[in-house]
Amino acid sequence: MGKLPATVLAAIDDARRRSDDPLALFVYDLDALTRHVSDVMAALPAGVELYYAIKANSEAPMLEALAPLVSGFEISSGGEIDRVVACPTRKPYVFSGPGKLDSDLRSALANRVEAIHLESLNEIDRLQRLAQQAGRVQPVFIRINPQLPPSLSSKLAMAGTATPFGIDESELPEAVRRVEAFSHLSLKGFHVHAMSHQNSVERHEQLLDFYLQRWTEWKALATGAEPPTHLNVGGGIGVDYLTGQRFDWSRLCRHLGQSLAAHEQPPVVRFEPGRFISAFCGYYVIEVLDTKTSHGEHFLVCRGGTHQFRLPVAQSHDHPVIHLPQRPRPRPDTAKTWTVVGQLCTPKDVLSRGCRLEGVEVGDLLVLPMAGAYGYNISHADFLCHPRPVQTFVSEHMRGVSL
Ligand SMILES: *Cc1c(COP(=O)(O)O)cnc(C)c1O
């Protein structure tokens, strides 16, 4: 953290020259993205797959850069199907999520989705009808909301507690029975996506071991000629926004490799992370519009705000801030502790508190790193009718693309 790649700095300079107004933009470093993902893929044990959950960031240049590297994509809406289909490199994709529309399912069937992840008993019946109409036998995963040991449950739990996701283990025998009885569905595997923000490698190792242990029992529920082969263990690998320290993915992969080697009937394991893939390549760049002190607290009022980068408020954290002075300061004044805010008329528009920065002036730029996942796309960009920020995708090998 703290050092910005030359391509990113060049893109910021370029944007600054072109813009009459003070700057607010996103820059994505596609070289950093492909380097990181190549490392992530290289660490996978033999036979383990990784699908990128595109809801973390589904902009076209991101998918284009990722498609040649990952095993496939995970999507959760008709709009996301369109994005995957528009990608020049076609990859297998899987469709999960609650409340799927018939029109989305029809689109998935027509666009040769690899597998559909079924989230309820009703959805099993509905997909059978639609697959029959489409004249296609559709491979499916059943998403399970398992009983988790208390030591493994988490803050942002999607399983092990009451949620709209997946099917309880008590209903699993019925779900398997239905899928196997239906003419146009075939059971390819089971899916569990239990949490988000996992920052502990050790706990994630335990979670994977727990799934692998349950796998034998889940698989035994199937009695058909072709037993399920795949276990999708979801995403949820965390990003430590405060220290920038990365999750030890190699260690997790080594552990998984050992666990699979020791298993009597190992499944084909599939990961589907989003945040851990795209977070690190993104930067949100904002310009200081005003500095002021209110009731003893120092504020940097910046272009943009939480309507463009909602992540820090969504996670209730103080995002790290890198200061880019815009003119030489022979003697920067003493450091102050700042609260960095945007342009919105609400006291909730805070990107970071307690930022210790030296010699900040109006016109300087602030860069918020780790903004590549759940940044712009989860934000309420139309609030107050401010213009949307430019998104720029840079790489040493190609000219930047701006959206
Ligand atoms: C959101 C989501 C993911 C990705 O989660 P991350 O925390 O970004 O890794 C994976 N699978 C499913 C089903 C999801 O809904």
The ligand as an SDF file (V2000), in Angstrom:
LIG
                    3D

 15 15  0  0  0  0  0  0  0  0999 V2000
  -21.3300  -12.8080   -3.9620 C   0  0  0  0  0  0  0  0  0  0  0  0
  -21.1350  -14.2360   -4.1860 C   0  0  0  0  0  0  0  0  0  0  0  0
  -19.8570  -14.7570   -4.3550 C   0  0  0  0  0  0  0  0  0  0  0  0
  -18.6080  -13.9270   -4.2290 C   0  0  0  0  0  0  0  0  0  0  0  0
  -18.4340  -13.5140   -2.9140 O   0  0  0  0  0  0  0  0  0  0  0  0
  -17.0620  -12.7530   -2.4960 P   0  0  0  0  0  0  0  0  0  0  0  0
  -17.2650  -12.4370   -1.0590 O   0  0  0  0  0  0  0  0  0  0  0  0
  -16.9770  -11.5550   -3.3570 O   0  0  0  0  0  0  0  0  0  0  0  0
  -15.9560  -13.6960   -2.7550 O   0  0  0  0  0  0  0  0  0  0  0  0
  -19.7350  -16.1030   -4.6280 C   0  0  0  0  0  0  0  0  0  0  0  0
  -20.8140  -16.8920   -4.7200 N   0  0  0  0  0  0  0  0  0  0  0  0
  -22.0700  -16.4330   -4.5580 C   0  0  0  0  0  0  0  0  0  0  0  0
  -23.2070  -17.3660   -4.6810 C   0  0  0  0  0  0  0  0  0  0  0  0
  -22.2720  -15.0960   -4.2760 C   0  0  0  0  0  0  0  0  0  0  0  0
  -23.5090  -14.6440   -4.0990 O   0  0  0  0  0  0  0  0  0  0  0  0
  1  2  1  0
  2  3  1  0
  2 14  2  0
  3  4  1  0
  3 10  2  0
  4  5  1  0
  5  6  1  0
  6  7  2  0
  6  8  1  0
  6  9  1  0
 10 11  1  0
 11 12  2  0
 12 13  1  0
 12 14  1  0
 14 15  1  0
M  END
$$$$
